[in-house]
Amino acid sequence: MGRKKSSPFAARNGPATTMKKIAIIGAGSWGTALAIVLGQSTRAHHISLWVHSTDVAQTLLARRVNEIYLPGFTLPKEIEISQHFAAAVDGADYVLGVMPSAHAAGVYGGLLAHLRPEIPIISATKGIETGKLLRMSEVIRETVGARFSPQVAVLSGPSFAREVAHDDPTALVIASEDCALAAQIQEELSGPSLRLYTNNDVAGVEFGGAFKNVIALTAGVAQGLGLGHSSQAALITRGLAEMGRLGVRLGAQAETFVGLAGLGDLVLTCTGELSRNRAVGVELGRGRKLGEILAATRMVAEGVGTTSAVWTLARRLAISMPITEQIYAVLYEDRPPRDAMRELMSRPLKNE
Protein backbone atom coordinates (compact mmCIF):
# COMPACT_ATOMS: atom_id res chain seq x y z
CA MET A 1 0.00 0.00 0.00
CA GLY A 2 1.07 3.63 -0.33
CA ARG A 3 3.18 4.97 2.47
CA LYS A 4 4.11 8.38 3.80
CA LYS A 5 7.74 9.35 3.84
CA SER A 6 9.93 12.37 4.25
CA SER A 7 10.34 14.64 1.24
CA PRO A 8 12.82 17.30 0.17
CA PHE A 9 9.82 19.35 -0.96
CA ALA A 10 7.89 21.32 1.61
CA ALA A 11 4.86 23.55 1.48
CA ARG A 12 5.80 27.20 1.75
CA ASN A 13 3.29 27.94 4.47
CA GLY A 14 1.83 26.07 7.41
CA PRO A 15 -1.54 24.34 7.36
CA ALA A 16 -4.48 26.37 6.14
CA THR A 17 -6.59 27.89 8.88
CA THR A 18 -9.84 26.60 7.37
CA MET A 19 -10.44 23.26 5.70
CA LYS A 20 -11.19 23.59 1.98
CA LYS A 21 -13.28 21.10 0.05
CA ILE A 22 -11.87 19.89 -3.26
CA ALA A 23 -14.23 18.01 -5.55
CA ILE A 24 -12.18 15.71 -7.79
CA ILE A 25 -14.16 14.73 -10.88
CA GLY A 26 -12.81 11.48 -12.27
CA ALA A 27 -11.45 8.38 -10.54
CA GLY A 28 -8.96 7.03 -13.04
CA SER A 29 -5.36 6.58 -11.96
CA TRP A 30 -4.56 10.31 -11.94
CA GLY A 31 -7.74 11.40 -10.19
CA THR A 32 -7.26 8.70 -7.56
CA ALA A 33 -3.62 9.67 -7.01
CA LEU A 34 -4.55 13.33 -6.58
CA ALA A 35 -7.25 12.36 -4.09
CA ILE A 36 -4.68 10.41 -2.07
CA VAL A 37 -1.96 13.05 -2.05
CA LEU A 38 -4.33 15.96 -1.38
CA GLY A 39 -6.27 13.94 1.19
CA GLN A 40 -3.07 13.30 3.13
CA SER A 41 -1.79 16.85 2.78
CA THR A 42 -0.80 18.90 5.82
CA ARG A 43 -3.54 21.30 4.76
CA ALA A 44 -6.19 18.73 5.68
CA HIS A 45 -8.36 19.12 2.63
CA HIS A 46 -11.87 17.71 2.57
CA ILE A 47 -11.85 15.57 -0.59
CA SER A 48 -14.82 14.26 -2.52
CA LEU A 49 -14.16 11.93 -5.44
CA TRP A 50 -16.74 11.59 -8.21
CA VAL A 51 -16.63 8.17 -9.84
CA HIS A 52 -18.23 7.39 -13.20
CA SER A 53 -18.02 3.59 -13.23
CA THR A 54 -20.19 1.65 -10.80
CA ASP A 55 -17.68 -1.19 -10.38
CA VAL A 56 -14.92 1.29 -9.49
CA ALA A 57 -17.22 3.08 -7.03
CA GLN A 58 -18.23 -0.18 -5.34
CA THR A 59 -14.62 -1.27 -4.95
CA LEU A 60 -13.59 2.09 -3.51
CA LEU A 61 -16.47 2.06 -1.05
CA ALA A 62 -15.85 -1.53 0.03
CA ARG A 63 -12.07 -1.68 0.14
CA ARG A 64 -10.86 1.95 -0.29
CA VAL A 65 -8.60 0.77 -3.13
CA ASN A 66 -9.02 1.51 -6.84
CA GLU A 67 -8.20 -2.02 -7.98
CA ILE A 68 -8.81 -1.22 -11.64
CA TYR A 69 -6.87 2.00 -12.15
CA LEU A 70 -4.49 2.35 -9.19
CA PRO A 71 -4.11 -0.92 -7.27
CA GLY A 72 -1.94 -1.03 -4.19
CA PHE A 73 -2.88 2.35 -2.69
CA THR A 74 -5.47 2.99 0.01
CA LEU A 75 -7.63 6.09 -0.03
CA PRO A 76 -7.85 7.86 3.34
CA LYS A 77 -11.13 6.99 5.01
CA GLU A 78 -12.13 10.66 5.10
CA ILE A 79 -12.39 10.87 1.30
CA GLU A 80 -16.01 10.82 0.15
CA ILE A 81 -16.89 8.58 -2.80
CA SER A 82 -19.89 9.52 -4.93
CA GLN A 83 -21.44 8.85 -8.32
CA HIS A 84 -23.64 11.94 -8.08
CA PHE A 85 -22.47 15.37 -9.22
CA ALA A 86 -24.63 17.19 -6.67
CA ALA A 87 -23.11 15.37 -3.69
CA ALA A 88 -19.55 15.60 -4.99
CA VAL A 89 -19.66 19.34 -5.67
CA ASP A 90 -21.88 20.44 -2.77
CA GLY A 91 -19.95 22.95 -0.67
CA ALA A 92 -16.80 22.65 -2.80
CA ASP A 93 -14.20 25.42 -2.81
CA TYR A 94 -12.46 23.98 -5.89
CA VAL A 95 -13.48 21.60 -8.67
CA LEU A 96 -10.62 19.54 -10.09
CA GLY A 97 -11.44 17.92 -13.42
CA VAL A 98 -9.51 14.70 -14.15
CA MET A 99 -11.68 13.00 -16.75
CA PRO A 100 -10.48 11.76 -20.18
CA SER A 101 -10.50 14.55 -22.76
CA ALA A 102 -13.02 12.70 -24.94
CA HIS A 103 -15.58 12.92 -22.11
CA ALA A 104 -14.74 16.39 -20.81
CA ALA A 105 -17.54 18.32 -22.55
CA GLY A 106 -20.15 15.81 -21.41
CA VAL A 107 -18.93 15.72 -17.82
CA TYR A 108 -18.71 19.50 -17.48
CA GLY A 109 -22.15 19.71 -19.05
CA GLY A 110 -23.44 17.35 -16.37
CA LEU A 111 -21.77 19.44 -13.68
CA LEU A 112 -23.17 22.70 -14.98
CA ALA A 113 -26.27 22.85 -12.81
CA HIS A 114 -24.20 22.31 -9.67
CA LEU A 115 -21.41 24.84 -10.25
CA ARG A 116 -21.20 28.35 -8.85
CA PRO A 117 -19.26 31.29 -10.32
CA GLU A 118 -17.06 31.62 -7.24
CA ILE A 119 -15.76 28.02 -7.48
CA PRO A 120 -12.51 27.85 -9.50
CA ILE A 121 -12.33 24.97 -11.96
CA ILE A 122 -8.91 23.32 -12.28
CA SER A 123 -8.35 21.08 -15.29
CA ALA A 124 -5.85 18.26 -14.85
CA THR A 125 -6.76 16.54 -18.14
CA LYS A 126 -3.95 16.29 -20.70
CA GLY A 127 -5.57 16.13 -24.10
CA ILE A 128 -7.27 17.98 -26.94
CA GLU A 129 -10.95 17.63 -27.80
CA THR A 130 -10.93 16.02 -31.23
CA GLY A 131 -14.16 17.46 -32.62
CA LYS A 132 -13.64 21.22 -32.34
CA LEU A 133 -9.90 20.85 -31.54
CA LEU A 134 -10.31 22.63 -28.22
CA ARG A 135 -7.95 22.60 -25.27
CA MET A 136 -9.57 21.60 -22.00
CA SER A 137 -9.76 25.15 -20.64
CA GLU A 138 -11.56 26.10 -23.85
CA VAL A 139 -13.98 23.19 -23.36
CA ILE A 140 -14.69 24.47 -19.85
CA ARG A 141 -15.24 28.04 -21.00
CA GLU A 142 -17.51 26.95 -23.83
CA THR A 143 -19.56 24.56 -21.67
CA VAL A 144 -19.76 26.43 -18.38
CA GLY A 145 -20.01 29.76 -20.20
CA ALA A 146 -23.60 28.85 -20.98
CA ARG A 147 -24.36 29.89 -17.37
CA PHE A 148 -21.51 32.14 -16.22
CA SER A 149 -17.90 33.09 -16.93
CA PRO A 150 -15.82 30.49 -15.03
CA GLN A 151 -12.56 30.93 -13.15
CA VAL A 152 -10.23 28.46 -14.86
CA ALA A 153 -6.77 27.08 -14.15
CA VAL A 154 -4.88 24.08 -15.53
CA LEU A 155 -2.60 21.64 -13.72
CA SER A 156 0.12 19.86 -15.69
CA GLY A 157 3.71 18.69 -15.60
CA PRO A 158 5.81 15.52 -15.32
CA SER A 159 3.90 13.07 -13.14
CA PHE A 160 3.03 9.41 -12.97
CA ALA A 161 -0.02 8.59 -10.85
CA ARG A 162 1.65 5.72 -8.99
CA GLU A 163 4.63 7.86 -8.02
CA VAL A 164 2.46 10.75 -6.85
CA ALA A 165 0.33 8.37 -4.78
CA HIS A 166 3.56 6.93 -3.34
CA ASP A 167 4.55 10.45 -2.19
CA ASP A 168 7.52 10.70 -4.55
CA PRO A 169 8.53 14.39 -4.80
CA THR A 170 6.76 15.87 -7.81
CA ALA A 171 6.88 19.35 -9.37
CA LEU A 172 3.91 20.55 -11.43
CA VAL A 173 2.66 23.77 -13.02
CA ILE A 174 -0.57 25.58 -12.23
CA ALA A 175 -1.45 27.96 -15.04
CA SER A 176 -4.13 30.62 -15.27
CA GLU A 177 -4.60 33.93 -17.03
CA ASP A 178 -5.59 35.18 -13.58
CA CYS A 179 -2.23 35.29 -11.79
CA ALA A 180 -3.88 35.78 -8.39
CA LEU A 181 -5.94 32.64 -8.92
CA ALA A 182 -2.86 30.65 -9.90
CA ALA A 183 -1.05 31.84 -6.77
CA GLN A 184 -4.05 30.96 -4.60
CA ILE A 185 -4.21 27.42 -5.98
CA GLN A 186 -0.44 27.06 -5.71
CA GLU A 187 -0.61 27.76 -1.97
CA GLU A 188 -3.59 25.50 -1.46
CA LEU A 189 -2.37 22.40 -3.33
CA SER A 190 1.36 22.47 -2.62
CA GLY A 191 2.52 20.13 0.12
CA PRO A 192 5.45 18.07 1.40
CA SER A 193 5.66 15.97 -1.77
CA LEU A 194 3.90 18.22 -4.27
CA ARG A 195 5.48 21.48 -5.40
CA LEU A 196 3.60 23.80 -7.75
CA TYR A 197 4.99 26.57 -9.95
CA THR A 198 2.72 29.24 -11.41
CA ASN A 199 2.50 30.22 -15.07
CA ASN A 200 0.17 32.51 -17.03
CA ASP A 201 0.66 30.67 -20.36
CA VAL A 202 -2.44 28.48 -20.29
CA ALA A 203 -2.20 27.60 -23.98
CA GLY A 204 1.44 26.51 -23.69
CA VAL A 205 0.94 24.45 -20.53
CA GLU A 206 -2.09 22.67 -22.00
CA PHE A 207 -0.57 22.08 -25.41
CA GLY A 208 2.68 20.77 -23.92
CA GLY A 209 0.78 18.36 -21.68
CA ALA A 210 -1.26 17.07 -24.62
CA PHE A 211 1.35 16.92 -27.37
CA LYS A 212 3.98 15.07 -25.34
CA ASN A 213 1.75 12.00 -25.60
CA VAL A 214 2.07 12.05 -29.39
CA ILE A 215 5.85 11.90 -29.17
CA ALA A 216 5.65 9.27 -26.41
CA LEU A 217 3.74 6.99 -28.77
CA THR A 218 6.52 7.44 -31.34
CA ALA A 219 9.28 6.84 -28.81
CA GLY A 220 7.50 3.67 -27.77
CA VAL A 221 7.32 2.54 -31.40
CA ALA A 222 11.09 3.03 -31.65
CA GLN A 223 11.65 0.82 -28.60
CA GLY A 224 9.22 -1.78 -29.89
CA LEU A 225 11.21 -1.93 -33.12
CA GLY A 226 14.35 -2.65 -31.10
CA LEU A 227 15.92 0.78 -31.66
CA GLY A 228 18.20 2.16 -28.97
CA HIS A 229 18.49 5.24 -26.81
CA SER A 230 20.06 7.33 -29.60
CA SER A 231 16.95 6.96 -31.74
CA GLN A 232 14.67 7.81 -28.87
CA ALA A 233 16.74 10.86 -27.91
CA ALA A 234 16.46 12.12 -31.49
CA LEU A 235 12.68 11.68 -31.42
CA ILE A 236 12.37 13.51 -28.10
CA THR A 237 14.52 16.41 -29.27
CA ARG A 238 12.89 16.81 -32.66
CA GLY A 239 9.51 16.26 -31.02
CA LEU A 240 10.21 19.23 -28.77
CA ALA A 241 10.87 21.29 -31.91
CA GLU A 242 7.48 20.26 -33.33
CA MET A 243 5.81 21.09 -30.02
CA GLY A 244 7.27 24.59 -30.12
CA ARG A 245 6.45 25.25 -33.78
CA LEU A 246 2.77 24.45 -33.50
CA GLY A 247 2.37 25.70 -29.94
CA VAL A 248 3.67 29.17 -30.71
CA ARG A 249 1.37 29.43 -33.75
CA LEU A 250 -1.51 28.56 -31.41
CA GLY A 251 -0.62 31.45 -29.09
CA ALA A 252 1.72 29.77 -26.59
CA GLN A 253 4.97 31.20 -25.28
CA ALA A 254 8.09 29.43 -26.56
CA GLU A 255 9.76 29.36 -23.13
CA THR A 256 6.91 27.27 -21.69
CA PHE A 257 8.05 24.30 -23.77
CA VAL A 258 11.45 24.11 -22.09
CA GLY A 259 9.79 24.01 -18.65
CA LEU A 260 7.99 21.38 -16.60
CA ALA A 261 4.85 21.24 -18.73
CA GLY A 262 6.88 20.94 -21.94
CA LEU A 263 10.30 19.32 -21.83
CA GLY A 264 9.82 17.90 -18.34
CA ASP A 265 6.63 16.03 -19.17
CA LEU A 266 7.97 15.08 -22.62
CA VAL A 267 11.07 13.38 -21.23
CA LEU A 268 9.12 11.56 -18.52
CA THR A 269 6.41 10.27 -20.83
CA CYS A 270 8.82 9.19 -23.57
CA THR A 271 11.21 7.33 -21.28
CA GLY A 272 9.28 6.22 -18.19
CA GLU A 273 8.16 2.61 -17.86
CA LEU A 274 4.83 3.77 -16.36
CA SER A 275 3.83 5.76 -19.46
CA ARG A 276 0.71 4.23 -21.01
CA ASN A 277 1.21 6.14 -24.29
CA ARG A 278 4.76 4.88 -24.58
CA ALA A 279 3.49 1.37 -23.78
CA VAL A 280 0.96 1.57 -26.63
CA GLY A 281 3.76 2.64 -28.95
CA VAL A 282 5.95 -0.26 -27.86
CA GLU A 283 3.20 -2.74 -28.74
CA LEU A 284 2.66 -1.05 -32.11
CA GLY A 285 6.37 -1.38 -32.80
CA ARG A 286 6.17 -5.09 -31.97
CA GLY A 287 3.51 -5.56 -34.62
CA ARG A 288 0.24 -5.51 -32.70
CA LYS A 289 -2.74 -3.61 -34.10
CA LEU A 290 -4.05 -0.51 -32.35
CA GLY A 291 -7.56 -1.86 -31.80
CA GLU A 292 -6.21 -4.98 -30.16
CA ILE A 293 -3.94 -2.96 -27.87
CA LEU A 294 -6.68 -0.58 -26.74
CA ALA A 295 -9.22 -3.36 -26.26
CA ALA A 296 -6.93 -5.05 -23.73
CA THR A 297 -7.07 -2.21 -21.19
CA ARG A 298 -9.50 0.24 -19.60
CA MET A 299 -6.71 2.79 -19.31
CA VAL A 300 -6.95 5.76 -21.70
CA ALA A 301 -3.97 6.55 -23.92
CA GLU A 302 -4.69 10.22 -24.61
CA GLY A 303 -2.03 10.38 -27.31
CA VAL A 304 -4.14 8.38 -29.77
CA GLY A 305 -6.86 11.00 -30.02
CA THR A 306 -4.43 13.87 -29.57
CA THR A 307 -2.40 12.68 -32.58
CA SER A 308 -5.46 13.12 -34.79
CA ALA A 309 -6.15 16.58 -33.36
CA VAL A 310 -2.55 17.76 -33.71
CA TRP A 311 -2.27 16.33 -37.24
CA THR A 312 -5.41 18.24 -38.23
CA LEU A 313 -4.14 21.48 -36.67
CA ALA A 314 -0.76 21.14 -38.39
CA ARG A 315 -2.37 20.62 -41.79
CA ARG A 316 -4.78 23.50 -41.22
CA LEU A 317 -1.90 25.85 -40.37
CA ALA A 318 0.52 24.37 -42.95
CA ILE A 319 3.16 23.59 -40.31
CA SER A 320 5.73 20.88 -40.95
CA MET A 321 5.44 18.19 -38.26
CA PRO A 322 7.05 15.05 -39.68
CA ILE A 323 6.99 12.98 -36.48
CA THR A 324 3.31 13.70 -35.99
CA GLU A 325 2.63 12.82 -39.63
CA GLN A 326 4.33 9.45 -39.32
CA ILE A 327 2.73 8.37 -36.06
CA TYR A 328 -0.64 9.49 -37.47
CA ALA A 329 -0.02 7.23 -40.47
CA VAL A 330 0.80 4.31 -38.16
CA LEU A 331 -2.32 4.87 -36.03
CA TYR A 332 -4.87 5.77 -38.66
CA GLU A 333 -3.53 4.62 -42.05
CA ASP A 334 -2.03 1.27 -41.02
CA ARG A 335 1.48 2.25 -42.09
CA PRO A 336 4.04 -0.30 -40.86
CA PRO A 337 6.02 1.27 -37.98
CA ARG A 338 9.36 0.41 -39.58
CA ASP A 339 8.33 2.19 -42.78
CA ALA A 340 7.38 5.26 -40.72
CA MET A 341 10.80 5.36 -39.05
CA ARG A 342 12.51 4.89 -42.41
CA GLU A 343 10.49 7.80 -43.82
CA LEU A 344 11.64 10.07 -40.98
CA MET A 345 15.28 9.25 -41.67
CA SER A 346 15.01 9.74 -45.44
CA ARG A 347 13.60 13.26 -45.34
CA PRO A 348 15.63 16.00 -47.11
CA LEU A 349 18.62 17.16 -45.08
CA LYS A 350 18.36 20.60 -43.45
CA ASN A 351 19.80 22.88 -40.78
CA GLU A 352 18.70 22.22 -37.21
Secondary structure, DSSP 8 states (H G I E B T S, - for coil): -------S---SS---SS--EEEEE--SHHHHHHHHHHHTSTT--EEEEE---HHHHHHHHHHSEETTTEEEEE--TTSEEES-HHHHHTT-SEEEE-S-GGGHHHHHHHHGGG--TTS-EEE----EETTTTEEHHHHHHHHHTTTS---EEEEESS--HHHHHTT--EEEEEE-SSHHHHHHHHHHH-BTTEEEEEES-HHHHHHHHHHHHHHHHHHHHHHHTT--HHHHHHHHHHHHHHHHHHHHHTT--GGGGGSIIIIIHHHHHHH-TT-HHHHHHHHHHTT--HHHHHHT-SS--HHHHHHHHHHHHHHHHT---HHHHHHHHHHHS---HHHHHHHHHTS-----
